[in-house]
Amino acid sequence: MWSADQIKQTLEQKIDSAQVAVDDLTGTSDHFRVTIVSPVFEALSPIEKHRKVYEALGTDVGGAIHALSIKAYSPAQWEKVKNSNTAS
């Protein structure tokens, strides 16, 4: 079983310069939302970004981690998201 902290630490260790926030959506340690920002994601498609996250977490995605919502951004993309959220 994974905790939100374990997912955060694993992603920060395995994805260069990652800033990670993880929420346990149900309190049952099997449904999580991950927001991750890393320069590694700069030129990647959304599918490639998700693959990087799945790769970092290993075979537990789809098993012990039953559901995983991923929002992955490059630093430039994250700045745009933050700016659009504060403009409204």
C-alpha positions in Angstrom: 0.0 0.0 0.0 1.3 3.5 -0.9 0.8 6.7 1.0 0.7 10.2 -0.6 4.1 10.9 1.0 5.6 7.8 -0.5 4.4 8.7 -4.0 5.7 12.3 -3.5 9.1 11.1 -2.4 9.4 8.5 -5.2 8.5 10.9 -7.9 10.9 13.6 -6.5 13.7 11.0 -6.4 13.1 9.5 -9.9 12.1 12.6 -11.9 14.7 15.3 -12.2 14.0 18.6 -10.3 10.4 17.5 -9.7 8.0 19.5 -7.5 5.2 17.2 -6.5 1.9 17.5 -4.7 -0.1 14.3 -4.0 -3.7 14.1 -2.7 -5.3 10.8 -1.4 -8.7 11.3 -3.0 -10.6 8.7 -0.9 -8.5 8.2 2.2 -8.0 4.5 1.3 -4.5 4.9 -0.1 -5.4 3.6 -3.6 -6.9 6.7 -5.4 -4.5 9.6 -5.8 -4.2 12.9 -7.7 -0.6 13.9 -8.6 0.4 17.4 -9.7 4.0 17.4 -10.9 6.2 20.1 -12.4 9.6 19.3 -13.9 11.8 20.5 -16.7 11.9 16.9 -17.9 8.3 17.4 -19.2 9.3 20.4 -21.4 9.0 18.8 -24.9 6.8 15.8 -24.0 3.3 15.1 -25.1 0.7 14.5 -22.4 0.9 10.7 -22.9 4.7 10.8 -22.7 4.4 12.8 -19.4 2.0 10.2 -18.0 4.4 7.4 -19.0 7.2 9.0 -17.2 5.1 9.1 -14.0 4.0 5.5 -14.4 7.5 4.4 -15.0 8.7 6.1 -11.8 6.0 4.4 -9.8 6.5 1.0 -11.3 4.0 -1.9 -11.6 1.9 -0.8 -8.6 0.0 1.6 -10.9 -3.2 -0.3 -11.7 -2.6 -2.6 -8.7 -1.9 -1.1 -5.3 -2.4 2.3 -6.8 -5.9 1.6 -8.3 -6.5 5.1 -9.7 -4.1 7.9 -10.5 -5.0 11.3 -11.8 -1.9 13.0 -13.2 -1.4 16.7 -14.0 2.1 17.0 -15.3 3.7 20.3 -16.4 6.9 21.9 -17.5 7.9 24.9 -15.4 6.7 27.3 -18.2 3.4 25.4 -18.5 2.9 25.6 -14.7 3.5 29.4 -14.7 0.7 29.7 -17.3 -1.7 27.6 -15.3 -0.9 29.5 -12.1 -1.4 32.9 -13.9 -4.7 31.8 -15.5 -6.0 30.7 -12.1 -5.1 34.0 -10.5 -6.6 36.1 -13.3 -10.1 34.8 -12.7 
